[in-house]
Amino acid sequence: MLKGLSRIDDTVKPSPVNSLGDVSTSPQLCSLYFKGLVSEDSLAGFGVAIFGKKDDLLFQMKGPIHHDSTTTPLEAELTALKRGLTEAAGLGITHISIYCDYYPIYEFVMGRCVPEENKTALLMIDVHRIREEFKSSFPIFVEGNSVSYAYKLARETIVSEISITVNPPHQQKATRKTTCKICLGDDINENQMFCVDKCRHRFCSECMKRHIEVRLLEGSVMRCPHYRCKSKLTFKRCENLLTPKTYEKTMRKGSVELHPK
């Protein structure tokens, strides 16, 4: 069972669009909705949705949160917020409203409270650092189903993770199609998958692209996104997945480990 699933409403914001559009040159104030969930089985997932001024969906994302059994709902929420802000900054958005439906998170973002737990404090430091990339970022506390779109995305991730745990895939004969463990797309050509050299974990190119860009933006070591895998990725191996803008920004920083051991 999921904690708090009963409060989700099927009434959500407009359906996703097929293209993100050009938001990098738009001065409009965008809205960030985020949600992190932890199930009673200690599975965690997040959902992120970014809307434009006219409630048009600019971006959405969902996925599991790599965690241990001690992950708290507060840490899951901050992880979702961190991912949402990172994606918004990557899209070139400069003005954003941050919608919080969990009051402790709102207090943290407002700077009225400081987290006591070390993991929570570190996540909050990352959130403040990413917020510095925006010209303006306003936290807004809301109640009810105001973040239901992001909540639905997070819930879908948890349900998928539970399904995988309860019904682990049986060994199958080799086929031309395979499944990405991040987006769960199951109709992907095997030769289109990105394979991590050391551990041989495979993911679709789009998911790996976003994973790598987030890691570079955070200044973190690039590792395989598989749960608890510690295999490092080389910049040389991943550079063909980056956009020219991200590549140039990374090379200017000069902070990439080109040949990790």
Order of alpha helices (4+ residues) and beta strands (2+ residues): beta-beta-beta-alpha-beta-alpha-alpha-beta-alpha-beta-beta-beta-beta-alpha-alpha-alpha
